[in-house]
Amino acid sequence: MTEIICGKCRQEMQEVELEQYEFEEGIVLENVKAMRCTNGHITFTEEQATDMEQRSEDIKKNAFRFVRSVSKSARSLVIRIPADLAKHLDITENSKIEMIPLGKKRFMVELK
């Protein structure tokens, strides 16, 4: 591979693998190859960017997308999980989840 120099600090960049990288808003890719200099600046080769684009498109094509209304049950709010999504994620009536706020308009749900 040709030597790549960081445009910010002029240091040589090395190929690394990022555990997670949000290439597009809301689409977090795992195990992403990138270029990083010793100062921690990150960039991508054309091949790496193309790979991320393809992986993002694959996720979008195969992603479940549902719109649900929020209901009330006693003093709590309830969001119903569609049966197809529950089956896909192996969520049952006794499953435990963790809800993690990601700002004012988004949260992540993680199975425990």
N, C-alpha and C positions, 0 to 999 in steps of 0.2 A: 504494500500500500504506500502511496505517496505521502510524504511528511505533510502534516496539516499544522499550521501555525494559528494560534488564537488571535482573533482580530482585536481583542481588547487589551491583552497584556503581552502579546508577541511571544508567548511560550509555546513549546511544542505540545501538541495534543496527543493523547493516547486513547485507544478504544477501550471503553468500559461498558458494563452492563448495569443499567439503572433498574432497581427493584420495581419501581412504578414510575410512570410518566403520563400526565394528562395531556395528550396530543391535541384533542379537541375537548371543548368544555363538556364535562359530564362523561367522557369516555376515557377511563384510566386503563392504560396498557401496562402489562407486567413484563419484566425481563426485556427491557428495551436497550438495544445497542446504541451507543452515543460516543461522541468524542469529548474528552474533558482535559483541560490543562491543569497544571499543578496549583493554580489559583482557584480551581473549582468552576470555571466558566464552561458551559456546555454548548455544543453545537452538534449538528448532524450532517453526515455525508448525504449526497443525493440518494444513494442506495438505502441508507438507513431511514430517510424521510419517506421514500417510496414504500418501504416495508411498513412503516407506521400508518401511512394512508390506507394501504391494503387491509391491514389488521383492523383499523377503525371502520372501514366499509363493511368488512365481514361482521363485525359486532353490530353495526346498524341494521344489516340485512337480517340477522338472526335474533335481534333483540326483541324482547317482549315490551310492548308499550301499552299501558292501560291508563285510563282516566277514571278516577273514582271520586264519589262525593264523600265527604266526611259526615258521619252520623254521630249521634249522642247516645250513650248508654250510661244511665245514672249520672255521675259527675264527670265521666271520662269521654273522650272523643274516640271514635272507632273508624278505622279504614279497613274495608273488606279486601282480602287477598283473593284474586281470581283463582279458580280451581286449577287452571292450566299452569299458572305461575307456581302455585303451591306444590303441584306435582313435580314440576321441573326442578324446584329447589328442595324437594323432599321436606316440606313444612307440614307438620301435623298439628292437631289440636293442642298437644302438650309441648310443642317446640318452644324453645327459649330464644329470644332475640334481643339484640342491643340496638338502640336507636341513638345515633350520633349526629348532633346538629352540625351543619356545614354552612353556616350563615343564616340569614333571615328567611330564605326561600327554598332551602334544600336540607334534607337529612339523609343519612345513610342507614340502612338496616342491615345488621350483620347477624347471621345465625350463630348461636352458641352451642 
